[in-house]
């Protein structure tokens, strides 16, 4: 949710979400508004059990003013067939962040395949092994939210995640 920090829109947003067939299970957005929405949902009992809650900064990168280097040969959009290479990195990322693993292995495979077909998962391979990943978690018109950026520990601080981010 994003409304320029205007928390007074929280009740309107919550009402609109309640009119949808998909149940609300979390809130992502600018802090002032997201916090107001969250409080309404918790106070009303709409969120029965809090599994994970965090406040993480979101950053904006104006792509019109940066120069993106030529495409790196090692960075590519991941395909559904990359699941076996991707999942160990994803599970390590979740463990490092203290986040729960959601869904069965079959559900995770399906979710990854759907996201990969949509061009949302990118990775960097070195010597045939996937060593860094990143995803477009959400896309709305010209905006995208990037998340799940992870590099295996032994390959960190070498610019691999930066290359994935540049390609994203």
ZISUL-V357702 format. One record per residue. N is the residue number from 0. RES is the residue in one letter. PHI is phi in whole degrees, -180 to 180 (NA if undefined). D_FIRST is the distance of its C-alpha to the first C-alpha in Angstrom with 1 decimal. Layout:
# ZISUL-V357702
N|RES|PHI|D_FIRST ; N|RES|PHI|D_FIRST
This chain:
# ZISUL-V357702
0|X|NA|0.0 ; 1|X|-147|3.8 ; 2|X|-143|6.8 ; 3|X|62|9.5 ; 4|X|81|9.8 ; 5|X|-90|10.5 ; 6|X|-68|10.3 ; 7|X|-65|12.5 ; 8|X|-84|9.8 ; 9|X|-57|9.0 ; 10|X|-62|12.1 ; 11|X|-66|11.6 ; 12|X|-65|8.3 ; 13|X|-62|10.4 ; 14|X|-61|13.4 ; 15|X|-65|12.0 ; 16|X|-66|11.1 ; 17|X|-66|14.6 ; 18|X|-80|16.2 ; 19|X|-86|15.5 ; 20|X|-79|18.1 ; 21|X|-90|16.0 ; 22|X|-72|15.7 ; 23|X|-77|12.5 ; 24|X|-124|13.6 ; 25|X|-175|10.9 ; 26|X|-136|7.5 ; 27|X|-131|6.2 ; 28|X|164|4.5 ; 29|X|-60|6.6 ; 30|X|-59|9.2 ; 31|X|-57|10.0 ; 32|X|-73|7.0 ; 33|X|-60|6.5 ; 34|X|-64|10.3 ; 35|X|-65|10.7 ; 36|X|-63|8.9 ; 37|X|-59|11.0 ; 38|X|-62|14.0 ; 39|X|-62|14.0 ; 40|X|-65|14.0 ; 41|X|-68|16.6 ; 42|X|-62|18.7 ; 43|X|-85|18.9 ; 44|X|83|20.0 ; 45|X|-67|17.4 ; 46|X|-105|17.0 ; 47|X|-79|20.7 ; 48|X|-138|21.0 ; 49|X|-87|19.0 ; 50|X|-91|20.1 ; 51|X|-151|18.2 ; 52|X|-137|16.0 ; 53|X|-152|15.6 ; 54|X|-118|14.1 ; 55|X|-122|14.3 ; 56|X|-71|13.9 ; 57|X|-110|12.1 ; 58|X|-115|14.5 ; 59|X|-112|14.7 ; 60|X|-121|18.0 ; 61|X|-81|19.4 ; 62|X|-71|21.4 ; 63|X|-72|23.5 ; 64|X|-113|25.3 ; 65|X|-108|26.0 ; 66|X|-104|28.9 ; 67|X|-89|28.3 ; 68|X|-65|31.6 ; 69|X|-54|33.4 ; 70|X|-55|32.1 ; 71|X|-84|33.2 ; 72|X|-62|35.5 ; 73|X|-84|34.3 ; 74|X|-95|30.6 ; 75|X|-150|29.7 ; 76|X|-74|27.2 ; 77|X|-74|27.9 ; 78|X|-109|29.5 ; 79|X|-52|29.6 ; 80|X|-70|33.0 ; 81|X|-87|31.6 ; 82|X|-54|30.3 ; 83|X|-62|33.2 ; 84|X|-79|32.7 ; 85|X|-76|28.9 ; 86|X|-59|28.8 ; 87|X|-59|30.8 ; 88|X|-69|28.5 ; 89|X|-62|25.4 ; 90|X|-65|27.1 ; 91|X|-65|28.3 ; 92|X|-59|24.8 ; 93|X|-60|23.5 ; 94|X|-63|26.7 ; 95|X|-63|26.3 ; 96|X|-85|22.8 ; 97|X|73|23.9 ; 98|X|-98|21.6 ; 99|X|-75|23.0 ; 100|X|-85|24.4 ; 101|X|-108|23.0 ; 102|X|81|25.1 ; 103|X|-75|28.7 ; 104|X|-55|30.1 ; 105|X|-67|30.3 ; 106|X|-67|26.7 ; 107|X|-64|25.6 ; 108|X|-62|28.1 ; 109|X|-65|26.6 ; 110|X|-61|23.0 ; 111|X|-63|24.2 ; 112|X|-60|26.3 ; 113|X|-62|23.6 ; 114|X|-67|21.3 ; 115|X|-65|24.5 ; 116|X|-62|25.5 ; 117|X|-82|22.2 ; 118|X|76|23.0 ; 119|X|-94|20.1 ; 120|X|-108|22.5 ; 121|X|-123|24.8 ; 122|X|-149|27.7 ; 123|X|-121|30.6 ; 124|X|-109|34.1 ; 125|X|-134|37.1 ; 126|X|53|40.5 ; 127|X|81|39.1 ; 128|X|-116|36.7 ; 129|X|-76|32.9 ; 130|X|-122|32.1 ; 131|X|-149|28.5 ; 132|X|-139|25.3 ; 133|X|-163|21.8 ; 134|X|-138|19.1 ; 135|X|-91|16.3 ; 136|X|-73|13.9 ; 137|X|-150|11.4 ; 138|X|-134|12.3 ; 139|X|-141|10.9 ; 140|X|51|13.8 ; 141|X|-86|15.1 ; 142|X|-105|12.4 ; 143|X|-140|12.8 ; 144|X|-107|11.8 ; 145|X|-99|15.2 ; 146|X|-156|16.3 ; 147|X|64|19.4 ; 148|X|-75|21.5 ; 149|X|-151|24.9 ; 150|X|-126|28.5 ; 151|X|-59|31.4 ; 152|X|-52|32.9 ; 153|X|-72|36.2 ; 154|X|-113|34.7 ; 155|X|-74|32.3 ; 156|X|68|32.7 ; 157|X|-122|34.1 ; 158|X|88|31.3 ; 159|X|-66|30.4 ; 160|X|-64|26.7 ; 161|X|-62|26.8 ; 162|X|-65|28.5 ; 163|X|-63|25.9 ; 164|X|-63|23.1 ; 165|X|-61|25.2 ; 166|X|-72|25.6 ; 167|X|-59|22.0
